[in-house]
Amino acid sequence: MTRLLSLAVASLALSGCLGSEEAGKPPSEESAKPADEPTVAQAHRVQMQLEPGWQAAEQSLTPKLMDPKELLSVGTLPMKPGGCATLPIRTLEAMGAGDALITIQERDGGRPGDYPPRPKRFRVDPAVYDFECAPPDLKMQPFLFSEAGRHFYAVAAVERGAPIEEVEAILNSFEASPEPN
């Protein structure tokens, strides 16, 4: 009985971390898993395997952004939407030493030549970029790529002491399914 209750609570907690497309659906068998299995964050037909201590945003962090559209954001800190249309500034400004954030966005249409195939391995080498609205000293790394006939932006933001190897592992676990016809 206790194990069944624990599985039910875990399923509810995981369903609360899904993106808006997945919210409200009954938990899958995957969400009722033993604690030693990895957590998978998924929304809008994309998914990433999270490292311990990482969580998925419960809602879009850039709700005013239309194209590209934010699909899934994960991080090491509580995430709140708002602050800028293009980047989750409220979350970026809340980052402290050791924090990291990955946000995945998708562009509708676009020229295929602008989006190379997904790299075999993502390598994160963050630097200060002049992104609209971004804190001036925040280190980030943008990626443009295509997978499953779709065009993506990924932005990895890291603070001093952030676990770069975890950021890379999560990005390297990224999977996209084709959009239904």
C-alpha positions as CSV (number, residue, x, y, z in Angstrom):
1,M,0.0,0.0,0.0
2,T,2.8,2.4,0.9
3,R,4.6,1.7,-2.4
4,L,1.4,2.3,-4.4
5,L,0.9,5.6,-2.6
6,S,4.5,6.6,-3.3
7,L,4.1,5.8,-6.9
8,A,0.8,7.8,-7.1
9,V,2.5,10.9,-5.5
10,A,5.5,10.5,-7.8
11,S,3.2,10.4,-10.8
12,L,1.3,13.6,-9.7
13,A,4.6,15.4,-9.1
14,L,5.9,14.5,-12.5
15,S,2.7,15.4,-14.4
16,G,3.0,18.9,-12.8
17,C,6.4,19.3,-14.5
18,L,5.2,18.7,-18.0
19,G,4.7,21.4,-20.6
20,S,1.3,22.8,-21.4
21,E,0.7,20.3,-24.2
22,E,1.2,17.4,-21.9
23,A,-0.5,18.8,-18.7
24,G,-3.8,17.2,-17.8
25,K,-3.0,13.9,-19.5
26,P,-3.1,10.8,-17.3
27,P,0.4,9.9,-16.2
28,S,2.1,7.3,-18.3
29,E,3.7,4.1,-17.1
30,E,7.0,5.8,-17.5
31,S,6.1,8.4,-14.8
32,A,5.4,5.7,-12.3
33,K,9.0,4.5,-12.2
34,P,11.5,3.5,-9.6
35,A,13.5,6.4,-8.0
36,D,16.8,5.2,-9.6
37,E,15.5,5.6,-13.2
38,P,16.1,9.0,-14.9
39,T,13.5,11.6,-15.1
40,V,12.4,12.6,-18.6
41,A,11.0,16.1,-19.3
42,Q,8.8,16.2,-22.3
43,A,6.5,18.6,-24.1
44,H,5.5,19.5,-27.6
45,R,6.9,16.2,-29.0
46,V,10.4,16.9,-27.6
47,Q,12.1,15.4,-24.6
48,M,15.3,15.5,-22.6
49,Q,16.6,13.3,-19.8
50,L,17.2,15.3,-16.7
51,E,20.2,15.0,-14.3
52,P,19.5,14.8,-10.6
53,G,18.7,18.3,-9.2
54,W,17.2,19.5,-12.5
55,Q,13.6,20.3,-13.0
56,A,11.3,21.2,-15.9
57,A,9.5,24.5,-15.9
58,E,5.8,24.1,-15.2
59,Q,4.8,26.7,-17.8
60,S,6.3,28.6,-20.7
61,L,8.9,31.1,-19.4
62,T,8.4,33.2,-22.5
63,P,4.6,33.2,-23.0
64,K,4.7,36.2,-25.4
65,L,7.2,34.6,-27.7
66,M,5.3,33.3,-30.8
67,D,8.0,32.4,-33.4
68,P,10.2,30.8,-32.3
69,K,8.0,29.2,-29.7
70,E,9.4,28.0,-26.4
71,L,8.8,24.2,-26.1
72,L,10.6,23.1,-23.0
73,S,12.8,24.7,-20.4
74,V,14.8,22.9,-17.7
75,G,17.1,24.2,-15.0
76,T,18.6,23.8,-11.6
77,L,16.5,26.6,-10.0
78,P,12.9,27.5,-9.6
79,M,11.8,29.1,-12.9
80,K,9.3,31.9,-13.4
81,P,8.0,33.4,-16.7
82,G,8.4,36.9,-17.9
83,G,10.7,39.8,-18.1
84,C,11.3,39.8,-21.9
85,A,9.5,38.3,-24.9
86,T,12.5,36.5,-26.3
87,L,14.3,35.1,-23.2
88,P,13.2,34.0,-19.7
89,I,14.8,37.1,-18.0
90,R,13.1,36.6,-14.6
91,T,14.7,33.2,-14.4
92,L,18.0,34.3,-15.8
93,E,18.2,37.1,-13.3
94,A,17.4,34.7,-10.5
95,M,20.4,32.4,-11.3
96,G,23.1,32.1,-8.7
97,A,26.4,30.4,-8.5
98,G,26.2,26.9,-9.9
99,D,22.8,27.4,-11.6
100,A,22.1,26.5,-15.2
101,L,19.1,26.7,-17.6
102,I,18.4,25.2,-20.9
103,T,15.5,26.4,-23.0
104,I,14.4,24.8,-26.3
105,Q,12.5,26.8,-28.9
106,E,11.2,25.9,-32.3
107,R,10.9,28.1,-35.4
108,D,8.0,27.5,-37.7
109,G,9.1,27.4,-41.3
110,G,12.5,29.0,-41.8
111,R,15.1,28.1,-44.3
112,P,16.5,24.6,-43.8
113,G,20.0,25.8,-44.6
114,D,19.9,28.0,-41.5
115,Y,19.4,25.0,-39.3
116,P,22.2,22.4,-39.7
117,P,21.5,18.8,-38.6
118,R,21.7,18.3,-34.9
119,P,25.3,17.8,-33.8
120,K,26.3,14.3,-32.8
121,R,27.4,15.8,-29.5
122,F,26.6,19.2,-28.0
123,R,29.7,20.9,-26.6
124,V,29.0,23.8,-24.2
125,D,31.5,26.5,-24.2
126,P,29.6,29.5,-22.7
127,A,30.5,33.1,-23.4
128,V,28.9,36.4,-22.8
129,Y,26.6,37.1,-25.8
130,D,24.7,40.3,-26.6
131,F,21.2,38.8,-26.5
132,E,18.2,41.1,-26.3
133,C,17.3,41.6,-22.7
134,A,19.9,39.2,-21.3
135,P,21.9,40.2,-18.2
136,P,25.1,41.7,-19.5
137,D,27.5,39.3,-17.7
138,L,25.5,36.0,-18.0
139,K,27.4,33.3,-19.9
140,M,25.3,31.5,-22.5
141,Q,25.6,29.3,-25.6
142,P,23.1,29.3,-28.4
143,F,22.6,26.4,-30.8
144,L,20.7,26.2,-34.0
145,F,19.9,22.8,-35.4
146,S,17.3,20.6,-37.1
147,E,15.9,17.2,-36.1
148,A,12.9,15.2,-37.3
149,G,12.2,17.8,-40.0
150,R,11.9,20.5,-37.3
151,H,14.0,23.7,-36.7
152,F,15.2,24.4,-33.1
153,Y,17.0,27.0,-31.0
154,A,18.6,25.8,-27.8
155,V,20.1,28.2,-25.3
156,A,22.2,27.0,-22.4
157,A,22.8,29.6,-19.7
158,V,25.3,29.0,-17.0
159,E,26.5,30.8,-13.9
160,R,29.9,30.4,-12.3
161,G,30.4,26.8,-11.1
162,A,27.5,25.4,-13.1
163,P,27.7,21.7,-14.0
164,I,28.7,22.0,-17.7
165,E,28.9,18.2,-18.0
166,E,25.3,18.0,-16.9
167,V,24.2,20.7,-19.3
168,E,25.9,18.7,-22.1
169,A,24.4,15.4,-21.0
170,I,20.9,16.9,-21.0
171,L,21.3,18.5,-24.4
172,N,22.8,15.3,-25.8
173,S,19.7,13.4,-24.6
174,F,17.4,15.7,-26.6
175,E,15.0,13.9,-28.9
176,A,12.3,15.3,-31.2
177,S,9.5,13.5,-32.9
178,P,8.2,14.7,-36.3
179,E,5.1,16.8,-36.2
180,P,2.0,14.9,-37.2
181,N,0.9,15.6,-40.8
